Amino acid sequence: MKLTIIGTGYVGLVTGTCFAEVGHQVICVDRDEDKIKLLNSGGMPIYEPGLEELVKKNVDAGRLSFSTCTKEGVEKSDVIFIAVPTPPMPDGSVDLSFIESVAREIAGAMTSYKIIVDKSTVPVKTGDKVSETIKRYCKAKVEFDVASNPEFLREGFAVDDLMHPDRVVIGVKTQRPVQALKEIYAPFEAPIIVTDINSAELIKHAANSFLALKISYINAVSVICEATGANVQEVANGMGMDGRIGRRFLDASLGFGGSCFPKDLSAFIKISEQLGYDFALLKEVQRINHDQMNRFVKKILDTLWVLKDKKIGVLGLAFKQNTDDIRMSPAIDLCLHLQKEGAKLRVHDPKAMEKAKAVLHNVTYVDDMDEVAEGCDALVIATEWPEFKKLDLERVRKSLTHPILFDGRNLFDAKEMESLGFIYKSIGRP
Ligand SMILES: NC(=O)c1ccc[n+]([C@@H]2O[C@H](COP(=O)([O-])OP(=O)(O)OC[C@H]3O[C@@H](n4cnc5c(N)ncnc54)[C@H](O)[C@@H]3O)[C@@H](O)[C@H]2O)c1
């Protein structure tokens, strides 16, 4: 099918590329001219495992192209996906101005029947507003359908998640667009849930809030583990083997971040409030997450005492492994806390250093992870990159002025670290 994706970011670029990979003809549109220029010249604006090769393959095959022109995308395609940002406002509600402006642009360019699919994460009832806007601004007065198709990909695993989704959710008002949407997703061989638009929009907010809740739950359990000498990893394993619970998202850490969980949580709390329900449970999820970071910083302060002029090495800047995304990254947040206490930082991330340079200043960026600890009073692990497990620990121990390691991601075995001569502090483990 002929498809256009408006918004060529983490979601739009991966979605467009995977749609092309299964044989659809795809145009990815973005208003960022530099991004489109970069893509058209064979460059990549983001890091996502496997994506670069897939983009190249599909561009070469003539199935994937990039443009800055929404009009071109609308004219040349039957189905238009919206994948623009839905950032948080200061009060926690969602800034829907990107969605509104794209809806107007699409409306202005429509001269025949189109299906407009919202893939951005939006509060319940946004679909109605998109329909109203398109109807109002479509001069050609042609027919159209609006659908909701929330995206569940995880950054760092986005290509795999897109190619092998657990399920595809399609929210519609009438049956008319269903066949086309099913056809688009047929090659992915995933269960397809067809529901109403409000339910589809709610599925996304409810799912992300639940995952955040799961993380905060195990983080709260980690506090009890620390108070009793229990081991949160063993508790999580024991809980997770219960099929009703599942092991994923039960890793205690310094907290969750990223461009989705924090904003989707506050958006869900806000829309619930507007609908007359105080979602206090989710407010507690936020509070636990906030406290978890403070507790980790306190752990560092309790050990190192005064941080002024102390040198600390930090491994990890991305909000999670396998990505260069630093939006609302707990690792960056931690660095800012440590800087506020007067610490001098040496930092490293396998993929996120370029992006971090825009927000994290007055630190030393170190290319080799094994050199970060050089001359430092302690080393901190802030992101769960698997390569950090391969650190040259002997060299790290010798490089540190004192062999102190704070592990905000529980990457290492505590006993092993002690036997290697480290003072090792992690989360929720003796
Ligand atoms: N990143 C994720 O892991 C993830 C997962 C699921 C859902 N989502 C949701 O998907 C949406 C997009 O997220 P993202 O992370 O891809 O954002 P992003 O910031 O990486 O990409 C959005 C892109 O949209 C472009 N854009 C903005 N206005 C435009 C316009 N009028 N016309 C054309 N392009 C425009 C921007 O230039 C940017 O390149 C959000 O609602 C987000 O919550 C994100």
PDBQT file of the ligand as one rigid body, heavy atoms in Angstrom, charges set to zero:
ROOT
HETATM    1  N1  LIG A 501       9.989   7.232  21.327  1.00  0.00    +0.000 N 
HETATM    2  C1  LIG A 501       9.298   6.178  21.735  1.00  0.00    +0.000 C 
HETATM    3  O1  LIG A 501       9.840   5.199  22.270  1.00  0.00    +0.000 OA
HETATM    4  C2  LIG A 501       7.820   6.133  21.541  1.00  0.00    +0.000 A 
HETATM    5  C3  LIG A 501       7.144   4.892  21.623  1.00  0.00    +0.000 A 
HETATM    6  C4  LIG A 501       5.776   4.871  21.433  1.00  0.00    +0.000 A 
HETATM    7  C5  LIG A 501       5.091   6.040  21.170  1.00  0.00    +0.000 A 
HETATM    8  N2  LIG A 501       5.767   7.228  21.103  1.00  0.00    +0.000 N 
HETATM    9  C6  LIG A 501       5.009   8.438  20.796  1.00  0.00    +0.000 C 
HETATM   10  O2  LIG A 501       5.206   8.737  19.410  1.00  0.00    +0.000 OA
HETATM   11  C7  LIG A 501       5.206  10.160  19.200  1.00  0.00    +0.000 C 
HETATM   12  C8  LIG A 501       6.499  10.584  18.522  1.00  0.00    +0.000 C 
HETATM   13  O3  LIG A 501       7.567  10.263  19.409  1.00  0.00    +0.000 OA
HETATM   14  P1  LIG A 501       9.084  10.243  18.897  1.00  0.00    +0.000 P 
HETATM   15  O4  LIG A 501       9.891   9.742  20.040  1.00  0.00    +0.000 OA
HETATM   16  O5  LIG A 501       9.159   9.574  17.588  1.00  0.00    +0.000 OA
HETATM   17  O6  LIG A 501       9.334  11.812  18.694  1.00  0.00    +0.000 OA
HETATM   18  P2  LIG A 501      10.563  12.503  17.934  1.00  0.00    +0.000 P 
HETATM   19  O7  LIG A 501      10.713  13.830  18.569  1.00  0.00    +0.000 OA
HETATM   20  O8  LIG A 501      11.717  11.570  17.874  1.00  0.00    +0.000 OA
HETATM   21  O9  LIG A 501      10.031  12.689  16.431  1.00  0.00    +0.000 OA
HETATM   22  C9  LIG A 501       8.994  13.515  16.074  1.00  0.00    +0.000 C 
HETATM   23  C10 LIG A 501       9.306  14.153  14.733  1.00  0.00    +0.000 C 
HETATM   24  O10 LIG A 501       8.153  14.892  14.302  1.00  0.00    +0.000 OA
HETATM   25  C11 LIG A 501       8.619  16.019  13.580  1.00  0.00    +0.000 C 
HETATM   26  N3  LIG A 501       7.546  17.002  13.438  1.00  0.00    +0.000 N 
HETATM   27  C12 LIG A 501       7.018  17.813  14.378  1.00  0.00    +0.000 A 
HETATM   28  N4  LIG A 501       6.024  18.563  13.834  1.00  0.00    +0.000 NA
HETATM   29  C13 LIG A 501       5.937  18.204  12.531  1.00  0.00    +0.000 A 
HETATM   30  C14 LIG A 501       5.117  18.618  11.456  1.00  0.00    +0.000 A 
HETATM   31  N5  LIG A 501       4.176  19.548  11.625  1.00  0.00    +0.000 N 
HETATM   32  N6  LIG A 501       5.312  18.044  10.255  1.00  0.00    +0.000 NA
HETATM   33  C15 LIG A 501       6.264  17.113  10.065  1.00  0.00    +0.000 A 
HETATM   34  N7  LIG A 501       7.062  16.672  11.052  1.00  0.00    +0.000 NA
HETATM   35  C16 LIG A 501       6.901  17.214  12.270  1.00  0.00    +0.000 A 
HETATM   36  C17 LIG A 501       9.817  16.479  14.381  1.00  0.00    +0.000 C 
HETATM   37  O11 LIG A 501      10.670  17.299  13.610  1.00  0.00    +0.000 OA
HETATM   38  C18 LIG A 501      10.452  15.149  14.779  1.00  0.00    +0.000 C 
HETATM   39  O12 LIG A 501      11.436  14.751  13.839  1.00  0.00    +0.000 OA
HETATM   40  C19 LIG A 501       4.983  10.761  20.592  1.00  0.00    +0.000 C 
HETATM   41  O13 LIG A 501       3.612  10.977  20.778  1.00  0.00    +0.000 OA
HETATM   42  C20 LIG A 501       5.462   9.675  21.522  1.00  0.00    +0.000 C 
HETATM   43  O14 LIG A 501       4.862   9.755  22.796  1.00  0.00    +0.000 OA
HETATM   44  C21 LIG A 501       7.105   7.283  21.260  1.00  0.00    +0.000 A 
ENDROOT
TORSDOF 0
